[in-house]
Amino acid sequence: MLAKRSGLIWLTLSALVLVLDWGTKTWVVSAMSLRESIDVLPFFNITYVHNYGAAFSFLSDAGGWQRWFLSAIAVTISVLLVWWLKRLPATNKLLGSAYALVLAGALGNLYDRLHYGYVIDFIHVYYQEWHYPAFNIADCAICIGAALLLFDAFKSSSKEEQAHE
């Protein structure tokens, strides 16, 4: 029965990640002050910041137009991902989970941009004087989903190469 279903079944994973993203951001906003930091491990803090740009605060000082530009990109990507999920067999676990994770991340950050005008970031990883820019659960979902997409692409090209040998 699962074989006849579309990949839209993977929207359940998207919903779970969205709830986790929203819940962690809600906790950070209610429990912390902006730029407050809580030490968790010698290389990891919870640090509440606002990101007005994209990854690594790219375009954060662009004057406001980036909010709508990045939102339009998120909407476009989300529509494409839902369309691809609809065409994907539910049994394709790798692509289904990859699309679902990227979708959840895009929607999680889109919600922040539209609701607040910025994205709430709070995961802060560092080593001595080196600090990675703060990020959130939505960003993690996008990165994991993108890694799964790359893995699938390399796996698929490897199978094609073997078939031609």
C-alpha positions in Angstrom: 0.0 0.0 0.0 2.9 2.4 0.8 4.3 1.9 -2.8 1.1 3.4 -4.3 1.3 6.5 -2.1 3.1 9.7 -3.1 6.0 11.2 -1.3 3.6 13.7 0.3 3.7 11.2 3.2 7.1 12.8 4.0 5.3 16.0 4.9 4.9 14.4 8.3 8.6 14.7 8.8 8.4 18.4 7.7 5.7 19.0 10.3 7.7 17.4 13.1 10.8 19.5 12.3 8.7 22.6 12.0 7.2 22.0 15.5 10.7 21.4 16.9 12.0 24.6 15.2 9.1 26.7 16.3 9.2 25.3 19.9 12.9 25.9 20.4 12.7 29.4 19.0 9.7 30.2 21.2 11.6 28.9 24.2 14.6 31.1 23.4 12.6 34.2 22.8 10.6 33.7 26.1 13.5 32.6 28.3 16.3 34.8 27.1 17.2 38.4 26.3 18.6 39.4 22.9 22.4 38.5 22.8 22.2 36.6 26.1 24.2 33.4 26.1 23.9 30.3 28.2 27.0 28.1 28.4 26.2 24.4 27.7 29.5 22.8 26.8 33.1 24.1 26.4 32.4 24.4 22.6 28.6 25.1 22.6 26.3 27.9 23.8 22.7 28.8 23.4 23.1 32.5 22.3 20.0 34.4 21.2 20.5 36.6 18.1 18.5 38.0 15.2 19.6 37.4 11.7 18.3 39.9 9.1 20.1 38.1 6.2 20.6 34.6 5.0 23.3 32.1 5.9 26.3 33.6 7.7 24.3 36.9 7.9 24.7 37.4 4.2 22.8 40.5 3.1 22.0 41.3 6.8 22.8 45.0 6.2 21.1 45.3 2.8 18.5 47.8 4.0 15.3 45.6 4.3 14.6 44.5 0.7 16.4 41.2 1.5 13.5 40.1 3.8 11.1 40.0 0.9 13.7 38.6 -1.6 14.7 35.8 0.8 11.0 35.1 1.6 10.2 34.9 -2.2 13.0 32.4 -2.6 11.7 30.3 0.4 8.2 30.3 -1.0 9.4 29.3 -4.5 11.6 26.5 -3.1 8.8 25.3 -0.9 6.3 25.0 -3.7 8.9 23.1 -5.8 9.6 20.7 -3.0 6.0 19.9 -2.4 5.5 19.3 -6.2 8.6 17.0 -6.2 7.3 15.2 -3.1 3.9 14.7 -4.9 5.6 13.1 -7.8 8.0 11.0 -5.7 7.1 7.5 -4.7 6.6 7.2 -0.9 9.1 4.4 -0.8 12.0 6.7 -1.8 13.1 7.3 1.7 16.3 9.1 0.9 14.9 11.8 -1.4 11.6 12.0 0.6 13.4 12.8 3.8 15.8 15.1 2.0 13.0 17.1 0.4 11.0 17.1 3.7 14.0 18.4 5.7 14.8 21.2 3.3 11.1 22.2 3.1 10.8 22.3 6.9 13.9 24.5 7.2 12.7 26.9 4.4 9.3 27.2 6.0 10.7 27.6 9.6 12.9 30.5 8.6 10.2 31.9 6.3 7.8 32.1 9.3 10.4 34.1 11.2 11.0 36.5 8.4 7.4 37.2 7.8 6.4 37.3 11.5 9.4 39.1 13.0 11.3 40.5 10.1 14.4 38.4 10.9 15.3 34.8 11.7 15.8 33.7 15.3 19.2 32.0 15.7 20.5 30.5 18.9 22.9 27.5 18.3 26.4 28.8 18.8 29.4 26.5 18.2 32.9 27.6 18.8 36.5 26.6 19.6 38.7 28.9 21.6 38.7 32.1 19.5 37.0 30.7 16.5 33.2 31.1 16.4 30.8 29.6 13.9 27.8 32.0 13.1 24.7 31.2 15.2 22.1 29.0 13.6 18.8 27.2 14.4 16.9 23.9 13.9 15.6 25.0 10.5 19.2 25.7 9.3 20.2 22.2 10.6 17.3 20.7 8.7 18.3 22.5 5.5 21.9 21.3 5.8 21.0 17.7 6.6 18.5 17.7 3.7 21.1 19.2 1.3 23.7 16.6 2.4 21.1 13.8 1.7 20.5 15.3 -1.7 24.2 15.3 -2.5 24.5 11.7 -1.2 21.6 10.6 -3.4 23.2 12.4 -6.5 26.6 10.7 -5.9 24.9 7.3 -5.2 22.8 7.6 -8.4 25.8 8.7 -10.6 27.8 5.8 -9.2 25.0 3.3 -10.3 24.9 4.9 -13.7 28.7 4.5 -14.1 28.5 0.8 -13.1 25.7 0.2 -15.6 27.9 1.7 -18.4 30.9 -0.4 -17.6 
